[in-house]
Amino acid sequence: MNYLIGEYECKLDTKGRMVVPAALKRQLPDVEREGLVVNRGFERNLVIYTRSEWDRILKQLSRLNQFQTKNREFVRKFMSGATELMLDSAGRVLLPKSLLEYAEVGTDLVLACNLEKIEVWSKAKYEEQMEMLSGEDFSDLAEQVMGDFDLGGGLDG
């Protein structure tokens, strides 16, 4: 799996359809054949997965002990709302109304690539989220998360 990059501002039409940006679509070579899966995110956003990434996650979930209540509850909650997305002939996907309501997405949204998945945010919520992690706060977070991480020769190679 290649890691996805980019941040894309999009609009929904009145039916809840979104055109997948061409630059993003180029990073998803199998999307027209395999489709995508959209699901609820952990921060009242949505997350779009490639079919192969979704299948990898399902494989991990299938290994959880279903005799443990917390595992069943997590799987149930995580899987609720998961929906296959297929591109139509105009390169659009229809996002389910219930998921749009969950994420409070109106007409304007942002697709933010996050490693092997795509986060879907209302534009206002995304800007708010990014504002919370600006300047020194982001620098402090970077030090906490990456400070002891061996980058194998650094960012320069």
N, C-alpha and C positions, 0 to 999 in steps of 0.2 A: 504494500500500500504506500503510495506517495502521500506525503503530507500536503494538505491544502493550504493555500495562502490567499490573502486578500480580504477586503472589506467592501461590501457592495450595498449601495442604497437602492431599494426597489420600491415599487408601488403595487398594491393589490388592486385588481379591478373589482367591480361590484359583486362578482360571483365568488371572490376569494381566490382568484387565480394570480399567479406570479410568473413573470417571464424569468427563466434562469439566465443570468447574465452570461454573455458569450465567453468572457474571460474565465469564468468559473466552469462553464460547460466544457471548455478545453481541458480542464484538469480532471474531468470525469469522463474518460473516453467510453466507458461501458454504460453510461447512464441511460441512453435510449433503449438499450437492450435489457438491462437488468433493473432499471428503476431505482428508486430511493425509498427510504423509510423515514418518516417524521414521527417524533415522539415529544412528550413533555420533557423540559429541562428541569434542573434542580432549582433554578432561580427565576421561576415564572417566565421562562423563555421557552422556545422550542428548539429541538435539535434534529438536524437532518443527517442521516447516515447513508453511505453507499450500501448497496445490498450486501457486499462482501464484508464490510465492517459490521453491519447489523448481525449477520450470521456468526461472526466471530464472538460478538457479545452474547448471543443466544447460547453458543457453545459454553461460554463461561457460566452463564446462569444455570444451564442444565446440570452443571457439576455441583451446585449448591445442594445441601442436604434438605430435602423437602419435608423432613420430619421436625425441623426446627421452625417454630412460629415466625421468628424474625426473617428467616429466609423466604418463607411463603409470602409474608406481608410485603417484603421488598420487591420480589418478582411480580406480584400482583399489581402493586402501585407502579412499578417501572414499566410494565407492559401495557397498562391501561392507556388507551388512546393511540397506541402505535398504529400507524397507517401507512400502507404502501402508496407511493406516489409514482405516477407514470407521466412522462412528458407527452403533451399532445402535439399535433402537427405544427403548432406555432411556437413550440419550445416552452410551453407553460405547464405549471403544476398547480393542481387544485389543493389548497390547504384546508383541512377540515375546520368547519365553523367552531366546533367545540374546542379545538386546540387554539384557534385564534383568540377565542374568548378567554381561555386559561392564561394565555400570555399577554392579554390586553393589547393585541396588535390591531391597529386600525388600518388606514390606507398606506401609511409610510412605515417601512420597515428596513432593518439592516440585516444583511447576511454577513456574519463574521466567521471566517474560517478559523478553526481551532484544532490544529493538528490533523486528525483523520475525520473530523466531523464539522458540520456547519451549524453555528448557532443562529437562530432567528429571533430577533428582538424588535419590539416597537422602537421606532427611531428615538423617541423621547427617553425611553428607559435605557437604551444603549448609551446615549449621550450622558445620562445621569450616572450610569455604571462607570463609564470611562472617566468622568470628572472626579469620581471618588478616588480613583487611582492615578492621580496626576502628581507631578513634581516629586517632592521628598517622600510622599507616601509610597509611590511606586518604587523609588530608589530603596527605601527601607524593605519593602516586600521582596524586591529582587535580591537583596543581601540575605534575607531570611531564607528564601527558597533556594537560591543558587550559590550562596556564599561558600558553602563547603563542598560544592559539587565539582568533581574533576571533569573539566571540559576536554580532557585529552589533547592538550596542546593549545588550548585557548581558542578564542573565536577566530584568530588569524590563521589557524591551521596547524 
